[in-house]
Amino acid sequence: MNRLPSFCLVAAGMLAGLVTLSAPVPAAAEDCVKLVGHAASAEKLSMDPAVNTSIEDLLYLNNIYEALVDLDTSFRPVPVLAESWQPSADGRQWTFRLRRGVKFHDGRDLTSADVVYSFKRLLDPALASGARATLAFLDPEGIEAIDSHTVRFTTKNPVVEFPVLIRNKFTLIVPNGMKREDFAKRGIGTGPFVQETFTLGAPFNVLKRNPRYWQPGLPKAECVRVAIVGEPVTRTAAILSGDADVVVLVDMATVPTLAKNPKVQMLRTGGATAMVIAMWVDTPPFNDRRVRQALKLVVDRKVINDTAMLGMGELGNDSPVPPSNPLAYSAEIPKRDVARAKALLAEAGHPGGLQVDLYSSTNLPGMLAIAQAFVQMAADAGIKVNLIQAPSATFWSETWLKVPFMTSGWAARPPAEALAVAYRKNARWPETHWFRDDYDALLDKADGTADAGRRTALLKQAQRMLVDEGGAIIPVFAPVVAAMRAECSGYAPHPSLNYFDFRQVACKR
């Protein structure tokens, strides 16, 4: 960046807004590893994993609670609270054997009753957990404790990728009988850190090392101090000044500045987060398939990647499954075709063009830049896009899902979950109003198909339906970029923004 000096002046000025993170900090907290998270939402923070809605929650939840399995960076299941699992011959029963000697933070032993309670709670319609859409194959009556450390899940149909599908941001194990109101006071899990402070609106909160943690030698840090900072420049200033040891999500525009600094390590994944421009398929003018196709055809995906992602993302083809994934319906990237877009608009009754409002914000790195690029590209086809920048503090709570044309982003997920989380009829967040029985039937059939080739074909068929007829424009998959001080080690960003692991993080003072 050729304006580095002026940027640094801005960053220094913005640091004044971060002083509150360190000025009143008790000495004990000052010795903690200092983590800075990204303020993506104004939703109230919650210690209840079943209803979490924001990235901020997950910074805490993933380190206080644990799941039966985790997913590695290739989304393969690895044992955590479950030591092993075994399917029945027909694929309708999955038996999980729990790790012995694991204790909750309050001293209780982990048992099968906790697992049964956690999953049945997720499926309770009264709780309205976002897990219900991705766990549609589960029947509450089919979840049972065989003994104190064995749990069996029985489904109506075979579920081939069961261990993968039961790991999402909601499926963390909580103590048996813990009620909704209990989570407002304290999170009690089996994870590497214990909740020390958790106050809404506080400049930071502290997690302390769990002395009962079942993995010897972990976590490496005695405590972590987590602050949530909305401004990208302020996050940059924090790590440059030493007020942050790790920034878990760096804005693309600040990457060149940080990359030049020898005191900072840059950490990033490949293309991960699906960046979406979503339109309601049941609302004019988007209820006309030709209009939706025209809006997709005006997009130059390479330009968006080069400008909004500094060339670091992966080009998308409107499927929530990245083109590089072996289960993607196609590896081909759609070419921009303004002439065809104009023709489709004319066929749809808009020969003179179209005018629409697009809502966006700065809640995810690159999200607003994508919207700005789309405005310019759409203009070439006679489409006037009025870009409305909503306040970042209230975007997810007051704008997203409440307007028919908006930007969003979805953390990387295994293909079957990515196709379900926003697109099944019972999805908690149906941002395109895509309610199709035939689509759900394809996913159901894929979940129960043991033959890998046939299952892949079904998932590809579902993707093609979504791309050809749905309301999601996915031009690029953004990388997850983090920054860490040179004196620190042990942090690695996961391709999914739903996972944050602080067990290995340590810093020299």
Phi, psi and omega per residue, in radians:
M1 nan 2.191 -3.071
N2 -1.443 0.022 3.127
R3 -1.949 0.545 -3.085
L4 -0.968 -0.790 -3.112
P5 -1.012 -0.820 -3.121
S6 -1.165 -0.603 3.110
F7 -1.100 -0.753 -3.121
C8 -1.100 -0.635 3.081
L9 -1.095 -0.741 3.108
V10 -1.095 -0.783 -3.124
A11 -1.069 -0.718 3.136
A12 -1.103 -0.703 3.107
G13 -1.143 -0.702 -3.123
M14 -1.184 -0.426 -3.126
L15 -1.058 -0.422 3.109
A16 -1.015 -0.550 3.118
G17 -1.277 -0.219 -3.115
L18 -1.743 -0.131 -3.085
V19 -1.011 -0.566 -3.127
T20 -1.096 -0.278 3.102
L21 -1.289 -0.504 -3.036
S22 -1.988 -0.479 -3.036
A23 -1.010 -0.840 -3.092
P24 -1.650 0.279 -3.009
V25 -1.293 2.193 3.051
P26 -1.053 2.711 -3.082
A27 -1.003 -0.685 -3.113
A28 -1.079 -0.749 -3.141
A29 -1.218 -0.526 3.140
E30 -1.113 -0.473 3.126
D31 -1.416 -0.126 -3.138
C32 -1.270 2.764 2.929
V33 -1.159 2.238 -3.009
K34 -1.731 1.961 -3.109
L35 -1.901 2.379 3.091
V36 -2.041 2.151 3.130
G37 -1.790 2.952 -3.073
H38 -1.673 2.245 3.130
A39 -1.462 1.610 -3.113
A40 -1.652 -0.164 -2.995
S41 -2.651 2.696 3.024
A42 -1.799 0.154 3.118
E43 -1.061 2.595 3.081
K44 -1.118 2.322 3.111
L45 -1.179 2.610 -3.074
S46 -2.490 2.515 3.028
M47 -1.617 0.188 3.121
D48 -1.716 1.868 -3.098
P49 -1.121 -0.390 -3.077
A50 -1.218 -0.399 -3.060
V51 -2.166 0.283 -3.097
N52 -1.126 2.484 -3.088
T53 -2.228 -0.044 -3.014
S54 -2.365 2.740 3.080
I55 -1.066 -0.638 -3.120
E56 -1.002 -0.764 3.121
D57 -0.969 -0.722 -2.988
L58 -1.226 -0.394 3.051
L59 -1.034 -0.610 3.121
Y60 -1.553 -0.876 -2.983
L61 -1.023 -0.723 -3.089
N62 -1.208 -0.224 -3.124
N63 -1.958 -0.153 3.049
I64 -1.704 -0.681 -3.138
Y65 -1.906 2.945 3.040
E66 -2.406 2.869 -3.141
A67 -1.954 3.009 3.055
L68 -1.062 -0.765 3.118
V69 -2.351 2.770 2.932
D70 -1.965 2.891 3.072
L71 -1.960 2.228 3.132
D72 -1.295 -3.053 -3.061
T73 -1.183 -0.210 3.028
S74 -1.789 0.164 3.112
F75 1.103 0.629 2.982
R76 -1.726 2.479 -3.074
P77 -1.292 2.422 3.069
V78 -2.257 2.532 -3.067
P79 -1.130 2.471 2.977
V80 -2.317 -1.657 3.091
L81 -1.311 -0.422 3.014
A82 -1.657 2.191 3.104
E83 -1.356 -0.558 -3.105
S84 -2.758 2.896 3.089
W85 -2.632 2.663 -3.048
Q86 -2.558 2.241 3.077
P87 -1.518 2.745 2.992
S88 -1.339 2.952 -3.094
A89 -1.055 -0.597 -3.108
D90 -1.593 0.003 3.085
G91 1.314 0.189 -3.106
R92 -1.730 -0.146 3.086
Q93 -2.260 2.335 3.064
W94 -2.185 2.182 -3.099
T95 -1.926 2.177 -3.120
F96 -1.961 2.275 3.083
R97 -1.799 2.166 -3.037
L98 -1.456 2.646 3.073
R99 -1.213 2.338 3.126
R100 -1.568 2.705 3.107
G101 1.460 0.118 3.120
V102 -1.524 2.334 -3.134
K103 -2.134 2.555 2.977
F104 -1.278 2.888 -3.089
H105 -1.060 -0.434 -3.140
D106 -1.591 0.127 3.070
G107 1.714 -0.175 3.118
R108 -1.208 2.545 3.062
D109 -1.362 2.469 3.000
L110 -1.253 2.251 3.093
T111 -2.365 3.042 3.121
S112 -1.034 -0.556 -3.120
A113 -1.054 -0.598 3.123
D114 -1.178 -0.708 -3.140
V115 -1.169 -0.806 3.138
V116 -1.048 -0.799 -3.136
Y117 -1.084 -0.771 -3.087
S118 -1.057 -0.778 -3.095
F119 -1.314 -0.690 3.104
K120 -1.114 -0.625 3.108
R121 -1.101 -0.719 3.131
L122 -1.068 -0.555 -3.072
L123 -1.552 -0.038 -3.140
D124 -1.259 2.037 -3.126
P125 -1.001 -0.534 -3.105
A126 -1.133 -0.474 3.139
L127 -1.383 -0.446 3.133
A128 0.970 0.758 3.104
S129 -1.273 2.519 3.065
G130 -1.151 -0.168 -3.135
A131 -1.251 -0.370 -2.999
R132 -1.075 -0.615 -3.128
A133 -1.184 -0.692 -3.083
T134 -1.512 -0.233 3.089
L135 -1.915 0.516 -3.079
A136 -1.056 -0.385 -3.109
F137 -1.373 -0.204 -3.093
L138 -1.522 2.480 3.037
D139 -1.999 2.138 -3.122
P140 -0.935 -0.590 -3.134
E141 -1.257 -0.243 -3.124
G142 -1.692 0.255 3.124
I143 -1.940 2.032 -3.030
E144 -2.522 2.618 3.053
A145 -1.564 2.082 3.116
I146 -1.400 -0.726 2.979
D147 -2.631 -2.946 -3.020
S148 -1.118 -0.360 -3.103
H149 -2.320 0.453 3.092
T150 -2.375 2.240 3.131
V151 -2.138 2.404 3.123
R152 -2.118 2.309 3.044
F153 -1.905 2.186 3.094
T154 -2.032 2.228 -3.117
T155 -2.031 2.756 -3.129
K156 -1.182 -0.588 3.139
N157 -2.200 2.779 3.097
P158 -1.056 2.500 3.074
V159 -2.244 1.770 -2.950
V160 -1.175 -0.741 -3.072
E161 -1.771 0.693 -3.041
F162 -0.895 -0.893 -3.102
P163 -1.043 -0.575 3.112
V164 -1.280 -0.763 -3.026
L165 -1.241 -0.384 3.137
I166 -1.567 0.076 3.081
R167 -1.904 1.822 2.979
N168 -2.460 -3.052 -3.002
K169 -1.202 -0.195 -3.122
F170 -1.673 -0.419 -2.898
T171 -1.519 0.743 3.046
L172 -1.514 2.526 -2.997
I173 -1.515 2.219 3.141
V174 -2.000 2.828 -3.132
P175 -1.133 2.513 3.112
N176 -0.981 2.235 3.069
G177 1.540 -0.053 -3.128
M178 -1.196 2.207 -3.027
K179 -1.679 2.892 -3.105
R180 -0.951 -0.764 -3.097
E181 -1.211 -0.415 -3.138
D182 -1.157 -0.559 -3.075
F183 -1.235 -0.347 3.118
A184 -1.198 -0.371 -3.090
K185 -1.620 -0.823 -3.041
R186 -2.870 2.467 3.021
G187 -1.536 2.263 3.136
I188 -2.134 1.919 -3.134
G189 -2.285 -2.828 3.090
T190 -1.957 0.110 -2.963
G191 -1.263 3.103 -3.041
P192 -1.218 -0.325 -3.118
F193 -2.178 2.589 3.107
V194 -1.871 2.419 3.116
Q195 -1.148 2.051 3.071
E196 -1.644 -0.878 3.066
T197 -2.371 2.569 3.051
F198 -2.754 1.606 -3.071
T199 -2.127 2.164 3.110
L200 -1.050 2.311 3.118
G201 1.468 -0.101 3.125
A202 -1.217 2.623 3.136
P203 -1.149 -0.386 3.086
F204 -2.810 2.876 2.991
N205 -2.315 2.758 -3.011
V206 -2.112 2.362 2.991
L207 -2.000 2.339 -3.135
K208 -1.856 2.710 3.129
R209 -1.002 2.338 3.104
N210 -1.440 1.927 -3.097
P211 -1.216 -0.262 -3.135
R212 -1.724 0.134 -3.004
Y213 -1.066 2.397 -2.995
W214 -1.321 -0.291 3.114
Q215 -1.612 1.961 -3.092
P216 -1.019 2.392 3.064
G217 1.443 -0.018 -3.131
L218 -2.158 2.633 -0.085
P219 -1.299 2.855 -3.100
K220 -1.379 -0.524 3.140
A221 -1.528 2.485 3.072
E222 -1.214 -0.528 3.106
C223 -2.831 2.772 3.046
V224 -2.240 2.444 3.114
R225 -1.913 2.046 -3.038
V226 -1.906 2.110 3.063
A227 -2.030 2.528 3.108
I228 -1.891 2.125 -3.077
V229 -2.212 2.197 -3.079
G230 -1.407 -0.717 -3.021
E231 -1.312 2.152 3.114
P232 -1.008 -0.704 -3.114
V233 -1.179 -0.607 3.128
T234 -1.183 -0.668 3.088
R235 -1.111 -0.705 3.101
T236 -1.103 -0.799 3.138
A237 -1.070 -0.593 -3.106
A238 -1.108 -0.762 -3.103
I239 -1.364 -0.531 3.095
L240 -1.194 -0.550 -3.109
S241 -1.540 -0.228 -3.076
G242 1.591 0.064 3.105
D243 -1.372 -0.127 3.024
A244 -2.338 2.433 3.027
D245 -1.591 -0.633 3.126
V246 -2.402 2.287 2.947
V247 -1.884 1.992 -2.948
V248 -1.340 -0.298 3.116
L249 -2.568 1.992 -3.076
V250 -1.785 2.394 3.076
D251 -1.248 2.479 -3.070
M252 -1.005 -0.645 -3.069
A253 -1.136 -0.389 -3.111
T254 -1.686 -0.073 -3.114
V255 -1.028 -0.827 -3.112
P256 -1.016 -0.679 3.140
T257 -1.131 -0.831 -3.119
L258 -1.169 -0.663 -3.088
A259 -1.110 -0.425 -3.130
K260 -1.456 -0.178 -3.033
N261 -1.643 2.099 -3.103
P262 -1.180 -0.248 3.135
K263 -1.478 -0.011 -3.063
V264 -2.184 2.339 2.999
Q265 -1.712 2.277 3.075
M266 -1.696 2.295 -3.103
L267 -2.197 2.270 3.125
R268 -2.640 2.736 3.061
T269 -1.712 3.121 2.936
G270 -1.361 -2.968 3.109
G271 -0.944 2.257 -2.991
A272 -2.406 -1.152 -3.042
T273 -1.340 2.159 3.105
A274 -1.279 2.001 3.115
M275 -1.586 2.116 -2.925
V276 -2.099 2.446 2.833
I277 -1.928 1.935 -2.968
A278 -1.871 2.414 3.093
M279 -2.271 2.516 -3.139
W280 -1.342 2.069 -3.062
V281 -1.305 -0.112 3.134
D282 -1.892 0.224 -3.051
T283 -2.237 2.254 3.104
P284 -1.043 2.546 -0.038
P285 -1.504 0.049 -3.017
F286 -1.347 -0.143 3.116
N287 -1.330 -0.104 3.035
D288 -1.665 2.086 -3.088
R289 -1.001 -0.591 -3.118
R290 -1.153 -0.611 3.079
V291 -1.160 -0.754 3.128
R292 -1.081 -0.737 3.125
Q293 -1.135 -0.686 3.127
A294 -1.088 -0.743 3.138
L295 -1.133 -0.539 3.076
K296 -1.288 -0.616 -3.065
L297 -1.262 -0.359 -3.113
V298 -1.374 -0.173 -3.002
V299 -1.440 2.241 2.970
D300 -1.727 1.753 -2.982
R301 -1.188 -0.614 3.127
K302 -1.168 -0.717 3.121
V303 -1.091 -0.723 3.116
I304 -1.091 -0.750 3.108
N305 -1.115 -0.756 -3.106
D306 -1.145 -0.634 -3.063
T307 -1.567 -0.918 -3.056
A308 -1.382 -0.500 -3.064
M309 -2.005 0.139 -3.118
L310 0.932 0.536 3.115
G311 1.352 0.104 -3.035
M312 -1.628 -0.139 -3.097
G313 -1.535 -3.108 3.050
E314 -1.978 2.257 -3.131
L315 -1.092 2.467 -3.124
G316 -1.924 2.834 3.116
N317 -2.225 0.555 3.030
D318 1.357 0.061 2.972
S319 -1.686 2.488 3.074
P320 -1.230 -0.075 3.044
V321 -1.701 2.060 -3.087
P322 -0.987 2.505 -3.127
P323 -0.998 -0.435 -3.137
S324 -1.360 -0.229 -3.130
N325 -1.272 2.382 3.138
P326 -1.030 -0.377 3.140
L327 -1.634 0.059 3.115
A328 -1.139 2.537 -3.110
Y329 -1.183 -0.445 -3.139
S330 -2.807 2.586 3.034
A331 -1.663 -0.053 -3.082
E332 -1.367 2.420 3.107
I333 -1.753 2.179 -3.120
P334 -1.029 2.431 3.097
K335 -1.546 2.569 3.088
R336 -1.188 2.359 -3.117
D337 -2.516 1.504 -3.086
V338 -1.157 -0.682 -3.134
A339 -1.071 -0.774 3.127
R340 -1.150 -0.663 3.097
A341 -1.064 -0.762 3.109
K342 -1.090 -0.723 -3.131
A343 -1.119 -0.727 3.128
L344 -1.137 -0.683 3.107
L345 -1.115 -0.702 3.117
A346 -1.110 -0.755 3.100
E347 -1.061 -0.568 -3.113
A348 -1.460 0.050 3.106
G349 1.623 0.361 3.120
H350 -2.212 1.054 -3.087
P351 -1.135 -0.453 -3.139
G352 -1.623 0.144 -3.135
G353 1.806 -2.900 -2.969
L354 -2.581 2.639 3.043
Q355 -2.257 2.213 -3.103
V356 -2.438 2.723 3.045
D357 -1.752 2.287 3.084
L358 -2.065 2.200 -3.127
Y359 -1.771 2.358 3.126
S360 -2.592 3.105 3.113
S361 -2.855 -3.045 -3.087
T362 -1.812 0.370 -3.008
N363 -1.171 -0.480 3.074
L364 -2.142 2.483 3.136
P365 -0.960 2.172 3.091
G366 1.554 -0.162 -3.038
M367 -1.120 -0.834 3.138
L368 -1.185 -0.648 3.127
A369 -1.092 -0.647 3.087
I370 -1.112 -0.771 3.123
A371 -1.075 -0.732 3.141
Q372 -1.123 -0.703 3.095
A373 -1.145 -0.690 3.141
F374 -1.092 -0.678 3.121
V375 -0.987 -0.811 -3.124
Q376 -1.180 -0.709 -3.118
M377 -1.185 -0.712 -3.116
A378 -1.147 -0.551 -3.117
A379 -1.044 -0.546 3.139
D380 -1.112 -0.389 3.134
A381 -1.780 0.224 -3.141
G382 1.384 0.305 3.132
I383 -1.758 1.995 3.102
K384 -1.590 2.000 -3.142
V385 -1.827 2.023 3.059
N386 -1.499 1.884 -3.112
L387 -1.473 2.108 3.139
I388 -1.959 1.971 -3.137
Q389 -1.528 1.903 -3.136
A390 -1.419 2.665 3.104
P391 -1.041 2.320 -3.102
S392 -1.113 -0.526 -3.088
A393 -1.145 -0.444 -3.075
T394 -2.180 0.181 -3.036
F395 -1.021 -0.876 -3.055
W396 -1.245 -0.538 -3.058
S397 -1.543 -0.511 -3.020
E398 -2.094 -0.189 -3.115
T399 -2.073 -0.971 -3.127
W400 -1.004 2.400 -3.105
L401 1.257 -0.027 -3.118
K402 -1.979 -0.058 3.096
V403 -2.255 2.651 -3.006
P404 -1.416 -0.073 -3.123
F405 -2.562 1.999 -2.972
M406 -2.735 2.828 3.030
T407 -1.727 2.733 3.070
S408 -2.806 -3.054 3.072
G409 -2.681 2.507 -3.117
W410 -2.167 2.180 3.113
A411 -1.002 2.604 3.128
A412 -1.007 2.442 -3.106
R413 -2.501 2.821 2.956
P414 -1.033 2.594 -3.039
P415 -0.880 -0.811 -3.083
A416 -1.095 -0.666 3.115
E417 -1.262 -0.707 3.131
A418 -1.038 -0.622 -3.134
L419 -1.364 -0.259 -3.065
A420 -1.787 -0.652 -2.856
V421 -1.032 -0.606 -3.128
A422 -2.068 -0.002 -2.946
Y423 -2.157 -0.222 3.000
R424 -1.236 2.754 -3.115
K425 -1.080 -0.543 -3.117
N426 -1.683 0.325 -3.112
A427 -1.081 2.443 3.122
R428 -1.228 -0.485 -3.093
W429 -2.252 1.274 -3.071
P430 -1.431 1.296 -2.932
E431 -1.210 -0.236 3.078
T432 -1.948 0.062 -3.096
H433 0.962 0.721 3.136
W434 -1.600 1.700 -3.095
F435 -2.066 1.630 -3.023
R436 -2.267 2.092 3.085
D437 -1.120 -0.682 -3.110
D438 -1.174 -0.565 3.078
Y439 -1.189 -0.845 3.117
D440 -1.026 -0.650 -3.127
A441 -1.115 -0.627 3.094
L442 -1.131 -0.744 3.129
L443 -1.157 -0.710 3.103
D444 -1.051 -0.777 -3.122
K445 -1.151 -0.682 3.131
A446 -1.129 -0.728 3.140
D447 -1.012 -0.563 -3.069
G448 -1.782 0.178 -3.117
T449 -1.711 2.005 -3.077
A450 -1.300 -0.613 -3.119
D451 -1.177 2.107 -3.042
A452 -1.064 -0.716 -3.123
G453 -1.129 -0.779 3.135
R454 -1.184 -0.664 3.123
R455 -1.121 -0.775 3.106
T456 -1.042 -0.733 3.136
A457 -1.056 -0.690 3.129
L458 -1.180 -0.732 3.107
L459 -1.136 -0.644 3.100
K460 -1.187 -0.642 3.097
Q461 -1.117 -0.715 3.107
A462 -1.124 -0.722 3.121
Q463 -1.102 -0.762 -3.118
R464 -1.102 -0.681 3.090
M465 -1.073 -0.774 -3.123
L466 -1.122 -0.723 -3.120
V467 -1.224 -0.792 -3.066
D468 -1.250 -0.587 -2.999
E469 -2.117 -0.239 -3.028
G470 -1.421 -3.108 -3.040
G471 -1.962 0.371 -3.130
A472 -1.850 2.152 2.947
I473 -1.746 2.045 -3.136
I474 -2.126 1.553 -3.053
P475 -1.382 -0.383 -3.029
V476 -2.766 2.663 3.000
F477 -1.913 2.063 -3.057
A478 -1.404 2.499 3.011
P479 -1.297 2.763 2.965
V480 -1.640 2.054 -3.097
V481 -1.999 2.218 3.096
A482 -2.160 2.851 3.091
A483 -2.299 2.458 -3.121
M484 -2.414 2.437 3.090
R485 -1.055 2.569 -3.098
A486 -1.043 -0.465 -3.116
E487 -1.424 0.001 -3.090
C488 -1.928 2.845 3.116
S489 -2.644 2.915 2.951
G490 1.645 -0.018 3.098
Y491 -1.843 2.344 3.078
A492 -2.405 2.154 3.133
P493 -1.182 2.466 3.069
H494 -1.576 2.577 3.097
P495 -0.990 -0.436 3.112
S496 -1.715 2.254 3.062
L497 -1.229 0.001 3.086
N498 -1.497 -0.069 -3.065
Y499 -2.220 2.183 3.044
F500 -2.330 2.161 -3.063
D501 -2.148 1.969 -3.092
F502 -1.853 0.214 -3.059
R503 -1.078 -0.649 -3.014
Q504 -1.662 -0.072 -3.027
V505 -1.250 2.323 3.076
A506 -2.610 2.605 -3.130
C507 -2.362 2.492 3.041
K508 -1.506 2.441 3.131
R509 -1.929 nan nan
